[in-house]
Amino acid sequence: MSKQAMSQSPVLRRRETVVSYLFLLPALFFFVCFVVTPMAMGVVTSLTDSHMGGGSFVGLKNYVELFQDPVFLKSMVNTVIIVVVSVPVVTVFSLWVGSAIYEMRASARSFFRCVFYLPVVTGSVAVVVVWRWMFHTYNGLFNHLLTGAGILDRGFSFLGDPRTALACVILILFTTSIGQPIVLYVAALGNVDSSMVEAAEVDGATRMQIFWRIKWPAITPTTLYVVVITTINSFQCFALIQLLTSGGPNYATSTVMYYLYETAFRQYQYGYADAMGVVLAIVIALFSALQFKVMNGGATE
Amino acid sequence: MRNGRKKSYVVFSVILLIVLAILFLFPLYWIVTGSVKDKADILIKAGESVRWIPFTDVSPTLANYDNLFRSTTELFRFEAFGYTVTGPEIPMALRWLFNSVFISVMAMLLSCITASLAGYVLAKKRFYGRAALFTLFVCAIALPKQVILIPLLSLSTFLGIANTSWAVICPVVGWPFGVFLMKQFSETIPSEMLEAARIDGAGEVRTFWSVVMPLIKPGFGALAIFTFINAWNEYPLQLVMLTDNVEKTIALGIAGLQSSDSTDYGLIMAGAALASVPIIIIFLIFQKYFTQGITMGAVKG
């Protein structure tokens, strides 16, 4: 195709361009209106003190204030904790589940794949309301079982204690995050050259050797993709927080996305909230770039 | 020796998988069984044992569903040519369900149209600005979409679609993941076939309709189910855009139930069941396409 493109005459290519943009028009309409425009608006608004109705240009004032705002810094730390814990756990775990179920019969494989995908399908709201009930101090299942077994002498407020609240968030986030990576890993393992694995088995290689020498290099692109999407999703952790703890107790579980929501839709400080959004986007971009660098470096070694 | 170790590893991993599967299925079980328990059964008193299973230690009741369906509204209401058209009277919860279905179906249809057209030309046409446009799409996918929530709200208010289903549908359609996915599927079309259609005198539209469309059918399946579930679960966007009670989606509806009375677990679980069971059924029916969609979307392009 590229050879043909080279030999294309400018007239033909111009015609091709007109046709292509006509085909692209519907997609571009929605993309420009509802993705590009709001992005640009967000960046512009972040330089103003916009609130309900009006606002004037304030330069980088919002950004300077952000880094002196203890709640923002606390939320950023929480977000980074969530990312740093959940990304490796989700990646390692989904890789393990993926390899374990890959070796099973097709029916068992699709059963497990389905089960681990269910929390993604049912959506955060249904997942969170039931977990919140199970975690409840007086009416929750966990406390009932723990006190019944004599481990606790009375109900413990899992979501109300700053020491455990964030861990609960991470646990629930975990159940809603591993579905997609597992599907990806099962598919990626299916593409590993089976003749190489068989040859290695004949030569007496151990499971671990086969995994690290043959399978791991072959699935590195998938791992990179899994790491990047899990990072992006964990950074945006919001629904869970809003429905489970509302950022409490005392901002112990507030994330940047949650604080952004609160600032924008409870305090109506749009400019300040948009500055948070821009900072979050930059942080995510930096993390993704770093992961690309690390993983690609590992691949070429 | 090694054989024994291998066997015990397999047994260990199967046991661990089953335990995990139970952990993942249990919340769903707890939602469904919780929704048919009456107030006495749902609150666990200290010293009593947990009521696990309907029909054995719980006598199932539909009281929670009666409660959920108590408040009513019209199915739809719109004004045209000076007349007001109203639909039949239905329970509010079903109206929420209807809103969710409407949003998901419209987003699905529009995404399929816009993304298939755009994906096809990005994969198969050589035109000016192609590389730049594709880069822009990919960058947009990598950006956190929640950071544009605030500007999106201002934009929707400006366009007059705030507080309607369209405020959720349009941004979902604008998100370029679908374009990317359909480009992946379109890459598999043999260029010779397009060439043959052109030589036979088929125009661009005809070529797309009768050559390209049948070839990317699996892509439509994948994109359709993917967009449907995404739109259904796009909680943050729904939360910001839809504030009128009648415009709410089922997810927002349950979140509202939780915030108005967080201890009426029976009612909340009935809502959660109504929100999750239909989408799970849809997922199970179209599972094959879904898996394919996730995997194709991940392949680097």
Chai-1 contact restraints between the chains, C-beta under 6 A:
chainA,res_idxA,chainB,res_idxB,connection_type,confidence,min_distance_angstrom,max_distance_angstrom,comment,restraint_id
A,M1,B,S191,contact,1.0,0.0,6.0,A-B,restraint_1
A,A5,B,R126,contact,1.0,0.0,6.0,A-B,restraint_2
A,E16,B,K125,contact,1.0,0.0,6.0,A-B,restraint_3
A,E16,B,F127,contact,1.0,0.0,6.0,A-B,restraint_4
A,T17,B,F127,contact,1.0,0.0,6.0,A-B,restraint_5
A,T17,B,Y128,contact,1.0,0.0,6.0,A-B,restraint_6
A,V19,B,E204,contact,1.0,0.0,6.0,A-B,restraint_7
A,S20,B,V121,contact,1.0,0.0,6.0,A-B,restraint_8
A,S20,B,K125,contact,1.0,0.0,6.0,A-B,restraint_9
A,S20,B,F127,contact,1.0,0.0,6.0,A-B,restraint_10
A,F23,B,L117,contact,1.0,0.0,6.0,A-B,restraint_11
A,F23,B,V121,contact,1.0,0.0,6.0,A-B,restraint_12
A,L24,B,A118,contact,1.0,0.0,6.0,A-B,restraint_13
A,L24,B,V121,contact,1.0,0.0,6.0,A-B,restraint_14
A,P26,B,T114,contact,1.0,0.0,6.0,A-B,restraint_15
A,A27,B,T114,contact,1.0,0.0,6.0,A-B,restraint_16
A,A27,B,A118,contact,1.0,0.0,6.0,A-B,restraint_17
A,A27,B,V179,contact,1.0,0.0,6.0,A-B,restraint_18
A,F30,B,V173,contact,1.0,0.0,6.0,A-B,restraint_19
A,F30,B,G174,contact,1.0,0.0,6.0,A-B,restraint_20
A,F31,B,G174,contact,1.0,0.0,6.0,A-B,restraint_21
A,F31,B,P176,contact,1.0,0.0,6.0,A-B,restraint_22
A,F34,B,C170,contact,1.0,0.0,6.0,A-B,restraint_23
A,F34,B,P171,contact,1.0,0.0,6.0,A-B,restraint_24
A,F34,B,G174,contact,1.0,0.0,6.0,A-B,restraint_25
A,V35,B,A140,contact,1.0,0.0,6.0,A-B,restraint_26
A,V35,B,G174,contact,1.0,0.0,6.0,A-B,restraint_27
A,P38,B,I148,contact,1.0,0.0,6.0,A-B,restraint_28
A,P38,B,P151,contact,1.0,0.0,6.0,A-B,restraint_29
A,P38,B,L152,contact,1.0,0.0,6.0,A-B,restraint_30
A,P38,B,L155,contact,1.0,0.0,6.0,A-B,restraint_31
A,M39,B,I148,contact,1.0,0.0,6.0,A-B,restraint_32
A,M41,B,P151,contact,1.0,0.0,6.0,A-B,restraint_33
A,G42,B,I148,contact,1.0,0.0,6.0,A-B,restraint_34
A,G42,B,P151,contact,1.0,0.0,6.0,A-B,restraint_35
A,A100,B,S13,contact,1.0,0.0,6.0,A-B,restraint_36
A,V115,B,A21,contact,1.0,0.0,6.0,A-B,restraint_37
A,V115,B,F24,contact,1.0,0.0,6.0,A-B,restraint_38
A,V115,B,L25,contact,1.0,0.0,6.0,A-B,restraint_39
A,F116,B,F24,contact,1.0,0.0,6.0,A-B,restraint_40
A,V121,B,I279,contact,1.0,0.0,6.0,A-B,restraint_41
A,V121,B,I280,contact,1.0,0.0,6.0,A-B,restraint_42
A,V121,B,F283,contact,1.0,0.0,6.0,A-B,restraint_43
A,T122,B,S276,contact,1.0,0.0,6.0,A-B,restraint_44
A,G123,B,N233,contact,1.0,0.0,6.0,A-B,restraint_45
A,G123,B,A251,contact,1.0,0.0,6.0,A-B,restraint_46
A,S124,B,Y235,contact,1.0,0.0,6.0,A-B,restraint_47
A,V125,B,Y235,contact,1.0,0.0,6.0,A-B,restraint_48
A,V125,B,A251,contact,1.0,0.0,6.0,A-B,restraint_49
A,V125,B,I254,contact,1.0,0.0,6.0,A-B,restraint_50
A,V125,B,A255,contact,1.0,0.0,6.0,A-B,restraint_51
A,A126,B,A272,contact,1.0,0.0,6.0,A-B,restraint_52
A,A126,B,A275,contact,1.0,0.0,6.0,A-B,restraint_53
A,A126,B,S276,contact,1.0,0.0,6.0,A-B,restraint_54
A,V129,B,Q258,contact,1.0,0.0,6.0,A-B,restraint_55
A,V129,B,I268,contact,1.0,0.0,6.0,A-B,restraint_56
A,V129,B,A272,contact,1.0,0.0,6.0,A-B,restraint_57
A,V130,B,P27,contact,1.0,0.0,6.0,A-B,restraint_58
A,V130,B,W30,contact,1.0,0.0,6.0,A-B,restraint_59
A,V130,B,I31,contact,1.0,0.0,6.0,A-B,restraint_60
A,W133,B,Y265,contact,1.0,0.0,6.0,A-B,restraint_61
A,N139,B,L43,contact,1.0,0.0,6.0,A-B,restraint_62
A,H144,B,I44,contact,1.0,0.0,6.0,A-B,restraint_63
A,Q180,B,I294,contact,1.0,0.0,6.0,A-B,restraint_64
A,V183,B,T291,contact,1.0,0.0,6.0,A-B,restraint_65
A,V183,B,I294,contact,1.0,0.0,6.0,A-B,restraint_66
A,L184,B,A298,contact,1.0,0.0,6.0,A-B,restraint_67
A,A187,B,T295,contact,1.0,0.0,6.0,A-B,restraint_68
A,Y225,B,A298,contact,1.0,0.0,6.0,A-B,restraint_69
A,Q236,B,P144,contact,1.0,0.0,6.0,A-B,restraint_70
A,Q236,B,Q146,contact,1.0,0.0,6.0,A-B,restraint_71
A,F238,B,P236,contact,1.0,0.0,6.0,A-B,restraint_72
A,A239,B,Y235,contact,1.0,0.0,6.0,A-B,restraint_73
A,L243,B,A255,contact,1.0,0.0,6.0,A-B,restraint_74
A,M257,B,Q146,contact,1.0,0.0,6.0,A-B,restraint_75
A,A264,B,I150,contact,1.0,0.0,6.0,A-B,restraint_76
A,Y270,B,I150,contact,1.0,0.0,6.0,A-B,restraint_77
A,A273,B,I150,contact,1.0,0.0,6.0,A-B,restraint_78
A,D274,B,I150,contact,1.0,0.0,6.0,A-B,restraint_79
A,G277,B,V147,contact,1.0,0.0,6.0,A-B,restraint_80
A,L280,B,V147,contact,1.0,0.0,6.0,A-B,restraint_81
A,A281,B,L143,contact,1.0,0.0,6.0,A-B,restraint_82
A,A281,B,P144,contact,1.0,0.0,6.0,A-B,restraint_83
A,A281,B,V147,contact,1.0,0.0,6.0,A-B,restraint_84
A,I284,B,P144,contact,1.0,0.0,6.0,A-B,restraint_85
